[in-house]
Amino acid sequence: MQPLGHLALSPPECRVTKWQLPVSSQTQLQDTIVQQQTAPPPLVPIQKSPFPCCEGDSSCLDNQLWGENGQSPDKKALLTSVDRSLQYLFSSDAAAAYQQYQVVGMTRDHVIKSLQRFRELVLKSKSAVELNAAIAKEFVFYQSVGGDKKGSVLFTAYYEPVYTASRVPTLEYRYPVYRIPPDISSWQKPHPTRLELEGADGLQASIGRLRGLELFWFRDRLEPYLAQIQGSAKLQLPDGTQTTIGYAGNTAYNYKSIGRELANDGKLPLEGLTMPKILNYFQKYPQQLNVYIPRDPSFVFFQENHGAPAQGSIKVPLTAERSIATDKSLMPPGALALIRAPFPFVNSVTKQMEHRIVSRYVLDQDTGGAIKGAGRVDYFLGTGKIAGDRAGVTVSYGQLYYLLLKSHQ
């Protein structure tokens, strides 16, 4: 997948590529690696805030807190997301997660104090400029080294889809999602593959290990698979009621992209490949679903959440445009981050999708099967069709920072 480029949305000195690891930090990091012969840390503190490099460029400001790009102000949503991270950080799960965290200074207590102070600053600030100034004064930025060890991070996005589904199988509703097997912890490894669990057509599980574990049935072969990719879904039932399903577990396989498989077979070009193009291909050739879905050996199980919102891996609800998923073997769970990259927005006049470089304060509250390494972030865009349309065309490179209070604060 190729980056979307600079998009001519900001002057050269303020383009996204300028927000990179300083050379001195890279050199120090390389020297440390040579001396200690250890793996480099995923985050590196930088000497000063990146904000001054974009002075006068509004894309460096989180204006969405006050409303921008056709979006409603979401300060309340950000504060809610902060509170959810704090709820997690005071838990025993967080205490265990941070006990062995590899970045020096990134302790649970420090992350908690940083979030509490950030919350105060958001409440107090009257504008994005004022908030950035306070952040630059009081916080240290820890930049992800990215996939290239120079700070470049690939951003994709995910969302909570809305599907029609049934609690019982019918001639119309045939394709199930499943509860987690109660004995999965005793399953011999390697686990059965997707093909072995549900068959090439997705209809054979009733004769195998998943028999009796069906949770809901869908009309479209692709929908339960996409729900597995997104990790959650809102369901409209035939009787007019709604419910939600969320991630409950998975088999021990890495996710394999069916989009990349299509590209490998020459069905679609890899450059510029997006979810709408993949969906369009399968609308034209629905029989190919039984060829490509089984190539992904991974399998996700669900639980019914009875209308509760989509939940992240740290077991708190996700917040649209304020939650991200990262590799939790590397990144600090529940922590405050700043992302900067081109993201798609629907033009309120033309109704067309436009990419604009933006900066967003976010909370790291989730993970994902395809989100591996320091160079990957998945951005949660909310629920429904517009969120899905935006998520489907989000493929861009940018930067990821974590924010910690300066030690003397």
KOLTOR-571051 format. One record per residue (C-alpha): x, y, z. Coordinates in steps of 0.25 Angstrom, whole numbers, m for minus. Layout:
! KOLTOR-571051
+-------+-------+-------+
!     u !     v !     w !
+-------+-------+-------+
!     X !     Y !     Z !
...
+-------+-------+-------+
END
This chain:
! KOLTOR-571051
+-------+-------+-------+
!     u !     v !     w !
+-------+-------+-------+
!     0 !     0 !     0 !
!     5 !    14 !    m4 !
!     4 !    26 !     5 !
!    m5 !    37 !     0 !
!     6 !    47 !    m1 !
!     6 !    61 !     4 !
!    m7 !    65 !    m3 !
!    m2 !    80 !    m4 !
!   m10 !    83 !     9 !
!     2 !    90 !    16 !
!    14 !    97 !    12 !
!    27 !    89 !    10 !
!    33 !    92 !    24 !
!    20 !    87 !    31 !
!    18 !    74 !    23 !
!    16 !    61 !    31 !
!    30 !    56 !    27 !
!    36 !    67 !    35 !
!    31 !    61 !    48 !
!    42 !    51 !    49 !
!    52 !    46 !    59 !
!    63 !    56 !    61 !
!    76 !    51 !    55 !
!    83 !    52 !    68 !
!    73 !    43 !    75 !
!    74 !    33 !    64 !
!    89 !    33 !    65 !
!    89 !    32 !    81 !
!    79 !    20 !    79 !
!    88 !    13 !    69 !
!   100 !    15 !    78 !
!    92 !    10 !    90 !
!    88 !    m3 !    81 !
!   103 !    m5 !    77 !
!   108 !    m4 !    92 !
!    97 !   m12 !    98 !
!    94 !   m22 !    87 !
!    79 !   m21 !    90 !
!    66 !   m18 !    82 !
!    63 !    m3 !    80 !
!    52 !     2 !    89 !
!    39 !     5 !    81 !
!    38 !    19 !    86 !
!    49 !    30 !    87 !
!    48 !    43 !    95 !
!    50 !    55 !    86 !
!    57 !    68 !    91 !
!    46 !    78 !    88 !
!    31 !    78 !    84 !
!    29 !    76 !    69 !
!    19 !    88 !    69 !
!    28 !    99 !    66 !
!    32 !    93 !    52 !
!    17 !    96 !    48 !
!    15 !   109 !    54 !
!     4 !   116 !    46 !
!    m1 !   102 !    40 !
!   m15 !    99 !    46 !
!   m13 !    84 !    43 !
!    m3 !    83 !    55 !
!   m15 !    87 !    64 !
!   m26 !    78 !    69 !
!   m37 !    87 !    64 !
!   m47 !    76 !    65 !
!   m48 !    78 !    79 !
!   m55 !    91 !    75 !
!   m61 !    86 !    62 !
!   m54 !    85 !    48 !
!   m55 !    78 !    35 !
!   m70 !    77 !    36 !
!   m69 !    69 !    49 !
!   m76 !    73 !    62 !
!   m68 !    78 !    74 !
!   m64 !    65 !    82 !
!   m57 !    71 !    94 !
!   m67 !    63 !   103 !
!   m64 !    50 !    95 !
!   m49 !    52 !    97 !
!   m51 !    54 !   112 !
!   m59 !    42 !   113 !
!   m48 !    34 !   106 !
!   m38 !    39 !   116 !
!   m47 !    35 !   127 !
!   m48 !    21 !   121 !
!   m33 !    20 !   120 !
!   m32 !    24 !   135 !
!   m42 !    14 !   139 !
!   m33 !     3 !   132 !
!   m20 !     9 !   138 !
!   m25 !     7 !   152 !
!   m28 !    m7 !   150 !
!   m19 !   m20 !   153 !
!   m18 !   m23 !   138 !
!   m11 !    m9 !   136 !
!    m2 !   m12 !   148 !
!     2 !   m25 !   142 !
!     4 !   m19 !   128 !
!    13 !    m8 !   132 !
!    22 !   m16 !   142 !
!    31 !   m21 !   130 !
!    29 !    m9 !   121 !
!    42 !    m7 !   113 !
!    42 !     9 !   111 !
!    49 !    16 !   123 !
!    40 !    25 !   130 !
!    27 !    20 !   124 !
!    22 !    15 !   137 !
!     7 !    13 !   141 !
!     8 !    24 !   151 !
!    14 !    34 !   141 !
!     4 !    31 !   131 !
!    m8 !    33 !   141 !
!    m2 !    46 !   145 !
!     0 !    50 !   131 !
!   m15 !    47 !   127 !
!   m20 !    54 !   139 !
!   m12 !    67 !   136 !
!   m16 !    66 !   121 !
!   m31 !    65 !   125 !
!   m29 !    78 !   133 !
!   m22 !    85 !   121 !
!   m33 !    81 !   112 !
!   m44 !    86 !   121 !
!   m36 !    99 !   123 !
!   m32 !   102 !   109 !
!   m41 !   112 !   101 !
!   m34 !   108 !    87 !
!   m26 !    98 !    80 !
!   m14 !   108 !    80 !
!   m15 !   110 !    95 !
!   m16 !    95 !    98 !
!    m3 !    92 !    89 !
!     4 !   103 !    96 !
!     1 !    96 !   109 !
!     5 !    82 !   104 !
!    18 !    87 !    99 !
!    22 !    94 !   112 !
!    18 !    82 !   121 !
!    20 !    69 !   113 !
!    31 !    61 !   107 !
!    28 !    55 !    94 !
!    32 !    40 !    92 !
!    32 !    37 !    77 !
!    29 !    23 !    71 !
!    42 !    19 !    63 !
!    32 !    14 !    52 !
!    34 !     3 !    42 !
!    46 !     9 !    36 !
!    53 !    13 !    50 !
!    51 !    28 !    45 !
!    37 !    30 !    50 !
!    29 !    27 !    39 !
!    16 !    20 !    43 !
!     5 !    13 !    34 !
!    m9 !    17 !    38 !
!   m21 !     9 !    35 !
!   m35 !    11 !    41 !
!   m46 !     2 !    46 !
!   m60 !     3 !    50 !
!   m73 !    m4 !    56 !
!   m81 !    m8 !    44 !
!   m96 !    m9 !    45 !
!  m102 !   m22 !    39 !
!  m116 !   m29 !    39 !
!  m115 !   m43 !    45 !
!  m124 !   m53 !    52 !
!  m123 !   m61 !    64 !
!  m128 !   m74 !    57 !
!  m124 !   m79 !    43 !
!  m133 !   m78 !    32 !
!  m133 !   m79 !    17 !
!  m129 !   m65 !    16 !
!  m119 !   m64 !    28 !
!  m109 !   m75 !    26 !
!   m95 !   m70 !    30 !
!   m92 !   m71 !    45 !
!   m82 !   m64 !    55 !
!   m78 !   m73 !    67 !
!   m77 !   m72 !    82 !
!   m63 !   m76 !    87 !
!   m62 !   m91 !    89 !
!   m61 !   m94 !   104 !
!   m50 !  m104 !   103 !
!   m41 !   m95 !    93 !
!   m30 !   m94 !   104 !
!   m28 !  m109 !   102 !
!   m29 !  m109 !    87 !
!   m16 !  m116 !    81 !
!    m7 !  m106 !    73 !
!    m6 !  m103 !    62 !
!   m21 !   m99 !    63 !
!   m30 !  m103 !    52 !
!   m30 !   m93 !    41 !
!   m42 !   m85 !    36 !
!   m44 !   m95 !    25 !
!   m44 !  m106 !    35 !
!   m54 !   m99 !    44 !
!   m64 !   m94 !    35 !
!   m61 !  m100 !    21 !
!   m59 !   m92 !     8 !
!   m73 !   m88 !     7 !
!   m74 !   m84 !    22 !
!   m86 !   m94 !    24 !
!   m79 !  m106 !    29 !
!   m77 !  m103 !    43 !
!   m89 !  m110 !    48 !
!   m82 !  m123 !    45 !
!   m69 !  m120 !    52 !
!   m63 !  m114 !    65 !
!   m72 !  m101 !    65 !
!   m85 !  m109 !    64 !
!   m95 !  m103 !    74 !
!   m87 !   m90 !    76 !
!   m94 !   m82 !    66 !
!   m97 !   m68 !    72 !
!  m104 !   m60 !    60 !
!  m107 !   m63 !    45 !
!  m104 !   m53 !    34 !
!  m110 !   m53 !    19 !
!   m96 !   m49 !    13 !
!   m84 !   m58 !    13 !
!   m75 !   m46 !    14 !
!   m82 !   m40 !    26 !
!   m78 !   m49 !    37 !
!   m64 !   m49 !    32 !
!   m63 !   m34 !    32 !
!   m69 !   m34 !    46 !
!   m57 !   m43 !    50 !
!   m47 !   m33 !    43 !
!   m53 !   m21 !    51 !
!   m55 !   m28 !    64 !
!   m69 !   m24 !    66 !
!   m83 !   m21 !    60 !
!   m96 !   m15 !    63 !
!  m108 !   m24 !    58 !
!  m122 !   m21 !    53 !
!  m131 !   m33 !    56 !
!  m143 !   m36 !    48 !
!  m152 !   m33 !    60 !
!  m147 !   m18 !    59 !
!  m138 !   m19 !    72 !
!  m123 !   m17 !    72 !
!  m112 !   m23 !    79 !
!   m97 !   m23 !    78 !
!   m86 !   m34 !    77 !
!   m71 !   m32 !    81 !
!   m58 !   m39 !    81 !
!   m57 !   m51 !    91 !
!   m45 !   m59 !    86 !
!   m37 !   m64 !    74 !
!   m30 !   m76 !    68 !
!   m14 !   m76 !    69 !
!   m12 !   m71 !    55 !
!    m8 !   m57 !    49 !
!   m18 !   m50 !    40 !
!   m15 !   m51 !    25 !
!   m20 !   m40 !    17 !
!   m30 !   m45 !     6 !
!   m27 !   m31 !    m1 !
!   m12 !   m35 !    m2 !
!   m16 !   m49 !    m7 !
!   m24 !   m43 !   m18 !
!   m12 !   m34 !   m22 !
!    m3 !   m46 !   m21 !
!   m12 !   m53 !   m31 !
!   m12 !   m41 !   m41 !
!   m27 !   m39 !   m38 !
!   m25 !   m25 !   m33 !
!   m13 !   m15 !   m33 !
!    m6 !   m14 !   m19 !
!    m4 !     1 !   m21 !
!   m16 !     9 !   m16 !
!   m23 !    m4 !   m12 !
!   m35 !     0 !    m2 !
!   m46 !    m7 !     4 !
!   m57 !    m1 !    m6 !
!   m48 !    m7 !   m18 !
!   m48 !   m21 !   m11 !
!   m63 !   m21 !    m8 !
!   m66 !   m16 !   m22 !
!   m58 !   m28 !   m27 !
!   m66 !   m38 !   m19 !
!   m79 !   m32 !   m23 !
!   m75 !   m35 !   m37 !
!   m69 !   m49 !   m34 !
!   m77 !   m54 !   m22 !
!   m72 !   m68 !   m24 !
!   m58 !   m63 !   m22 !
!   m61 !   m61 !    m7 !
!   m60 !   m77 !    m5 !
!   m46 !   m76 !   m11 !
!   m40 !   m64 !    m3 !
!   m47 !   m64 !    10 !
!   m42 !   m78 !    14 !
!   m27 !   m73 !    11 !
!   m28 !   m65 !    24 !
!   m25 !   m76 !    34 !
!   m29 !   m67 !    46 !
!   m43 !   m68 !    53 !
!   m50 !   m59 !    62 !
!   m60 !   m63 !    73 !
!   m71 !   m53 !    78 !
!   m80 !   m51 !    90 !
!   m93 !   m43 !    90 !
!   m91 !   m30 !    97 !
!  m106 !   m26 !    97 !
!  m105 !   m12 !    91 !
!   m92 !    m8 !    99 !
!   m82 !     0 !    90 !
!   m70 !    m7 !    83 !
!   m59 !   m10 !    93 !
!   m44 !    m9 !    92 !
!   m34 !   m20 !    97 !
!   m32 !   m12 !   110 !
!   m47 !   m15 !   113 !
!   m52 !    m1 !   112 !
!   m62 !     5 !   101 !
!   m55 !    11 !    89 !
!   m58 !    25 !    85 !
!   m60 !    30 !    71 !
!   m47 !    37 !    66 !
!   m41 !    37 !    80 !
!   m37 !    22 !    81 !
!   m25 !    15 !    74 !
!   m21 !     1 !    73 !
!    m6 !    m2 !    74 !
!     3 !   m14 !    76 !
!     2 !   m16 !    91 !
!    15 !   m24 !    92 !
!    22 !   m10 !    89 !
!    12 !     1 !    92 !
!     7 !     6 !   106 !
!    m7 !     2 !   108 !
!   m17 !    13 !   112 !
!    m7 !    24 !   110 !
!    m9 !    38 !   103 !
!    m4 !    39 !    89 !
!    m4 !    49 !    78 !
!    m5 !    45 !    63 !
!    m3 !    53 !    51 !
!    m6 !    48 !    37 !
!   m15 !    50 !    25 !
!   m29 !    44 !    28 !
!   m42 !    44 !    19 !
!   m54 !    53 !    22 !
!   m67 !    55 !    15 !
!   m68 !    69 !     8 !
!   m81 !    75 !    13 !
!   m84 !    82 !     0 !
!   m79 !    72 !   m11 !
!   m81 !    59 !    m2 !
!   m68 !    54 !    m8 !
!   m57 !    48 !     1 !
!   m45 !    57 !     3 !
!   m32 !    54 !    10 !
!   m27 !    65 !    20 !
!   m15 !    65 !    29 !
!   m19 !    66 !    43 !
!   m14 !    64 !    57 !
!   m22 !    57 !    68 !
!   m20 !    54 !    83 !
!   m24 !    40 !    85 !
!   m24 !    28 !    95 !
!   m17 !    15 !    92 !
!   m28 !     5 !    96 !
!   m28 !    m6 !    86 !
!   m20 !   m16 !    78 !
!   m22 !   m24 !    65 !
!   m18 !   m36 !    58 !
!   m11 !   m28 !    46 !
!    m6 !   m17 !    55 !
!     9 !   m22 !    58 !
!    21 !   m14 !    61 !
!    24 !     0 !    64 !
!    20 !     5 !    50 !
!     5 !     1 !    50 !
!    m7 !     9 !    56 !
!   m22 !     6 !    54 !
!   m31 !    18 !    56 !
!   m45 !    15 !    61 !
!   m55 !    24 !    53 !
!   m68 !    20 !    60 !
!   m81 !    12 !    56 !
!   m88 !    11 !    43 !
!   m87 !    14 !    28 !
!   m80 !    27 !    28 !
!   m70 !    22 !    38 !
!   m68 !    10 !    29 !
!   m67 !    18 !    16 !
!   m56 !    26 !    23 !
!   m49 !    14 !    29 !
!   m49 !     7 !    16 !
!   m40 !    18 !     9 !
!   m31 !    21 !    21 !
!   m17 !    17 !    17 !
!    m6 !    27 !    19 !
!     7 !    30 !    26 !
!     9 !    39 !    38 !
!    15 !    40 !    52 !
!    11 !    35 !    66 !
!    15 !    41 !    79 !
!    12 !    38 !    93 !
!    12 !    49 !   103 !
!    17 !    49 !   117 !
!    18 !    60 !   128 !
!    32 !    65 !   129 !
!    38 !    59 !   142 !
!    38 !    72 !   150 !
!    23 !    75 !   147 !
+-------+-------+-------+
END
